[in-house]
């Protein structure tokens, strides 16, 4: 029955018999037959099938939740045993924040693939905090506080946020002298941050300053926000991993270099398992080495226009 269960989980995760068959290197008819056999053995229908889509029944949903976790444990154990004498291999499913992943992880993938040619990498970009275990992610890159204690994590680095504007914006609307002045300016905000419209800073003595703002534009992508700021459309609080070159060239200005925003750690998060698959361990170690000297940690000596 294990093979039938593995086929069922593959169909649910792939969303179709055809894609599941491709991933399992099997025929669609074989996958469909095995699923029918599984339903007969269990005495329940697991999937509702139409010509356009598949959907889980209530029984199928419960069965999938249990089986996906169990299969992950089995696969992890098999990978761990194989890794004792074999190279890392198999599909590596990685979830990443969109902007950080595109700028700082995707460029590293060719070198990782060259070093570990038996690993097939699949990248999923999503700025929301997704469930690591349920969709079958091997590794998820997260920025900020970790809330799920059931997960293991490896710290990869840190970043902070800087309040920036383009020289063209400052020439047109003036230069804010303090965070409180921002209430009179056009603000671009990131949608998925709970603190997106309340910005907190610390002065040289560690005293916090907070200001609540109203956004003129909101986006779910920080790269888009940076482009809006570069175009002179608004002021934004942008993560430092997006800012190195722009600050050095002077195309963006750090408005409050004397103030410090709260730093946020960058983690590789993965399911807490007794046996970590060799492919997962290899990828995490590779990232840790590659990001040991973060390319975004550069200074800026640009002078504010007055």
C-alpha positions as CSV (number, residue, x, y, z in Angstrom):
1,X,0.0,0.0,0.0
2,X,3.0,2.3,0.5
3,X,3.4,2.9,-3.2
4,X,-0.3,3.7,-3.6
5,X,0.0,6.2,-0.7
6,X,3.1,7.8,-2.3
7,X,1.2,8.2,-5.5
8,X,-1.8,9.8,-3.8
9,X,0.4,12.3,-2.0
10,X,2.2,13.2,-5.2
11,X,-1.1,13.8,-7.0
12,X,-2.3,16.1,-4.3
13,X,0.9,18.1,-4.2
14,X,1.2,18.3,-8.0
15,X,-2.4,19.2,-8.5
16,X,-3.0,16.8,-11.3
17,X,-2.4,13.2,-12.4
18,X,-0.3,14.3,-15.4
19,X,2.2,16.4,-13.3
20,X,2.4,13.7,-10.7
21,X,3.2,11.1,-13.3
22,X,5.9,13.3,-14.7
23,X,7.5,13.8,-11.2
24,X,7.3,10.0,-10.5
25,X,8.5,9.1,-14.0
26,X,5.4,7.0,-14.5
27,X,2.4,6.9,-16.8
28,X,-0.8,8.8,-16.0
29,X,-2.9,5.7,-16.3
30,X,-0.7,3.9,-13.7
31,X,-1.1,6.7,-11.2
32,X,-4.8,6.8,-11.7
33,X,-5.1,3.0,-11.3
34,X,-3.1,3.0,-8.1
35,X,-5.2,5.7,-6.6
36,X,-8.4,3.8,-7.4
37,X,-6.9,0.7,-5.8
38,X,-6.1,2.7,-2.7
39,X,-9.6,4.0,-2.5
40,X,-11.0,0.5,-2.8
41,X,-8.7,-0.8,-0.1
42,X,-9.7,2.1,2.3
43,X,-13.4,1.9,1.4
44,X,-13.6,5.7,0.9
45,X,-13.2,8.2,-1.9
46,X,-10.2,10.4,-1.4
47,X,-10.4,12.7,-4.4
48,X,-13.2,14.3,-6.3
49,X,-12.3,14.2,-10.0
50,X,-13.7,16.4,-12.8
51,X,-12.4,17.1,-16.2
52,X,-11.0,20.4,-15.0
53,X,-9.8,19.9,-11.5
54,X,-9.2,17.6,-8.5
55,X,-10.3,18.3,-5.0
56,X,-9.8,16.4,-1.7
57,X,-12.8,14.9,0.0
58,X,-13.0,15.3,3.8
59,X,-11.6,11.8,4.2
60,X,-8.9,12.6,1.6
61,X,-7.9,15.8,3.5
62,X,-7.4,13.9,6.7
63,X,-5.6,11.1,5.0
64,X,-3.3,13.5,3.2
65,X,-2.3,15.4,6.3
66,X,-1.2,12.2,8.1
67,X,0.4,10.5,5.1
68,X,2.4,13.6,3.9
69,X,4.1,13.9,7.3
70,X,4.8,10.2,7.5
71,X,6.2,10.0,4.0
72,X,8.5,13.0,4.7
73,X,9.8,11.1,7.7
74,X,10.4,8.0,5.6
75,X,12.1,9.9,2.8
76,X,14.3,11.7,5.3
77,X,15.4,8.5,6.9
78,X,16.1,7.0,3.5
79,X,18.1,10.1,2.4
80,X,20.0,10.1,5.6
81,X,21.1,6.4,5.2
82,X,22.0,7.0,1.6
83,X,24.0,10.1,2.5
84,X,26.4,8.0,4.5
85,X,27.9,6.6,1.3
86,X,26.4,8.8,-1.4
87,X,26.4,12.4,-2.6
88,X,23.4,14.6,-1.9
89,X,20.7,13.8,-4.4
90,X,17.0,14.3,-5.2
91,X,14.6,17.2,-5.5
92,X,15.3,20.1,-3.1
93,X,12.2,22.2,-2.6
94,X,13.1,25.7,-1.3
95,X,10.8,28.5,-0.3
96,X,12.2,32.1,-0.3
97,X,11.1,35.7,0.2
98,X,10.7,37.1,-3.3
99,X,13.1,40.1,-3.3
100,X,15.8,38.5,-1.1
101,X,15.6,35.2,-2.9
102,X,15.8,36.7,-6.4
103,X,18.7,39.1,-5.5
104,X,20.8,37.0,-3.1
105,X,19.9,33.3,-3.4
106,X,19.0,32.7,-7.1
107,X,22.5,33.9,-8.3
108,X,24.1,31.3,-6.0
109,X,22.1,28.3,-7.5
110,X,24.4,27.7,-10.5
111,X,27.4,27.2,-8.2
112,X,25.4,25.0,-5.9
113,X,24.2,22.9,-8.9
114,X,27.8,22.6,-10.2
115,X,29.0,21.4,-6.7
116,X,26.0,19.0,-6.2
117,X,24.9,17.8,-9.7
118,X,22.6,15.1,-8.4
119,X,20.3,17.6,-6.6
120,X,17.4,19.1,-8.6
121,X,16.5,22.5,-7.2
122,X,12.9,23.9,-7.1
123,X,12.5,27.5,-5.9
124,X,9.2,28.9,-4.7
125,X,9.1,32.7,-4.1
126,X,6.5,33.9,-1.6
127,X,6.7,36.8,0.9
128,X,4.1,35.2,3.1
129,X,5.1,32.9,6.0
130,X,4.1,29.6,4.5
131,X,3.9,26.2,6.3
132,X,7.2,24.5,5.8
133,X,6.1,21.0,6.5
134,X,2.7,20.7,4.8
135,X,3.7,21.6,1.2
136,X,6.8,19.5,1.5
137,X,9.4,22.3,1.6
138,X,12.9,21.1,2.5
139,X,14.2,24.6,3.4
140,X,12.5,28.0,3.9
141,X,14.3,31.3,4.1
142,X,12.7,33.6,6.6
143,X,13.5,37.1,7.7
144,X,12.6,38.2,11.2
145,X,11.4,36.6,14.4
146,X,10.7,32.8,14.3
147,X,7.4,31.9,15.8
148,X,7.1,28.1,15.2
149,X,9.2,26.2,17.8
150,X,8.6,22.9,16.0
151,X,11.0,24.0,13.3
152,X,14.8,24.0,13.3
153,X,16.7,27.0,12.1
154,X,20.2,28.1,11.0
155,X,21.0,31.8,11.2
156,X,22.5,33.1,7.9
157,X,22.9,36.8,8.6
158,X,21.1,39.9,9.5
159,X,19.6,43.0,7.9
160,X,18.1,46.3,9.0
161,X,15.7,48.7,7.4
162,X,16.7,52.2,6.3
163,X,14.4,55.1,5.5
164,X,15.3,56.2,2.0
165,X,14.3,58.7,-0.7
166,X,15.5,59.7,-4.1
167,X,17.2,63.1,-4.5
168,X,14.4,64.1,-6.9
169,X,11.8,63.5,-4.2
170,X,13.7,65.5,-1.6
171,X,14.2,68.4,-4.0
172,X,10.4,68.6,-4.7
173,X,9.0,67.8,-1.2
174,X,11.8,68.8,1.1
175,X,14.0,66.8,3.5
176,X,12.4,65.5,6.7
177,X,14.6,66.4,9.7
178,X,13.2,63.8,12.0
179,X,11.0,60.7,11.9
180,X,8.1,62.8,13.1
181,X,8.3,64.9,9.9
182,X,7.4,61.8,7.9
183,X,3.7,62.3,8.6
184,X,3.8,65.2,6.1
185,X,5.4,63.1,3.3
186,X,4.3,60.5,0.8
187,X,5.0,57.0,2.2
188,X,5.3,53.7,0.3
189,X,4.6,50.6,2.5
190,X,5.2,46.9,2.4
191,X,1.9,44.9,2.8
192,X,3.0,41.8,4.6
193,X,4.8,43.5,7.6
194,X,2.6,43.9,10.7
195,X,4.6,47.0,11.6
196,X,4.6,48.4,8.1
197,X,2.9,51.7,9.1
198,X,4.6,52.2,12.5
199,X,8.3,52.8,12.2
200,X,10.5,52.4,15.2
201,X,14.1,53.7,15.6
202,X,16.7,53.9,18.3
203,X,19.0,56.9,18.8
204,X,22.6,56.7,19.8
205,X,21.6,56.2,23.5
206,X,19.3,53.3,22.6
207,X,16.1,55.4,23.2
208,X,13.2,54.2,20.9
209,X,11.3,56.6,18.7
210,X,8.1,55.5,16.9
211,X,6.0,57.2,14.3
212,X,2.7,56.1,12.8
213,X,2.2,56.9,9.2
214,X,-0.4,56.7,6.4
215,X,0.7,55.0,3.1
216,X,0.3,56.7,-0.2
217,X,1.1,53.4,-2.0
218,X,1.2,49.8,-0.7
219,X,2.8,46.8,-2.4
220,X,3.4,43.2,-1.6
221,X,6.8,43.3,-3.2
222,X,9.7,45.3,-1.7
223,X,11.5,45.5,-5.1
224,X,8.5,47.3,-6.5
225,X,8.6,49.7,-3.5
226,X,12.3,50.4,-4.2
227,X,11.5,51.2,-7.8
228,X,8.8,53.6,-6.7
229,X,11.2,55.4,-4.4
230,X,13.9,55.5,-7.1
231,X,11.4,57.2,-9.3
232,X,10.9,59.9,-6.8
233,X,7.4,58.9,-5.9
234,X,7.6,58.3,-2.1
235,X,9.8,57.7,0.9
236,X,10.0,54.1,2.1
237,X,11.6,51.9,4.8
238,X,13.6,49.4,2.7
239,X,15.6,46.4,3.9
240,X,19.3,46.9,3.7
241,X,19.8,43.8,1.4
242,X,18.1,45.9,-1.4
243,X,20.2,49.1,-0.9
244,X,23.9,48.6,-1.3
245,X,24.5,50.0,-4.8
246,X,21.9,52.7,-4.7
247,X,23.3,54.2,-1.5
248,X,26.9,54.1,-2.8
249,X,25.9,55.8,-6.1
250,X,23.7,58.4,-4.4
251,X,20.5,57.4,-6.3
252,X,18.9,56.8,-2.9
253,X,19.6,58.8,0.3
254,X,19.5,57.3,3.9
255,X,17.4,60.0,5.6
256,X,18.3,59.1,9.2
257,X,21.8,57.6,9.3
258,X,22.1,58.7,13.0
259,X,19.2,56.5,13.9
260,X,19.1,52.7,14.0
261,X,16.1,50.6,13.0
262,X,15.6,47.2,14.6
263,X,17.7,44.6,12.9
264,X,16.2,41.4,11.7
265,X,17.9,38.0,11.4
266,X,17.8,35.9,8.3
267,X,17.3,32.2,8.8
268,X,17.2,28.9,6.9
269,X,14.3,27.1,8.5
270,X,13.6,23.4,8.0
271,X,11.5,20.6,9.6
272,X,13.0,19.4,12.9
273,X,14.0,15.8,12.1
274,X,16.3,13.3,13.7
275,X,17.8,12.6,10.3
276,X,18.4,15.6,8.0
277,X,18.6,14.7,4.3
278,X,22.0,15.2,2.8
279,X,20.6,17.5,0.1
280,X,19.2,19.8,2.8
281,X,22.3,19.9,4.9
282,X,24.4,20.6,1.8
283,X,22.2,23.5,0.7
284,X,22.1,25.1,4.2
285,X,25.9,24.8,4.6
286,X,26.4,26.2,1.1
287,X,24.2,29.3,1.9
288,X,25.9,29.9,5.2
289,X,29.3,30.0,3.6
290,X,28.1,32.1,0.6
291,X,26.4,34.7,2.8
292,X,29.0,34.8,5.6
293,X,30.1,38.2,4.3
294,X,26.7,39.7,3.2
295,X,27.1,41.8,0.0
296,X,24.5,44.2,1.1
297,X,26.4,45.4,4.2
298,X,28.0,48.5,2.7
299,X,28.3,51.9,4.1
300,X,27.1,55.2,2.7
301,X,28.7,58.5,2.9
302,X,26.2,60.3,0.8
303,X,25.4,63.8,2.0
304,X,21.8,64.8,2.5
305,X,20.6,67.6,0.3
306,X,19.5,70.7,2.3
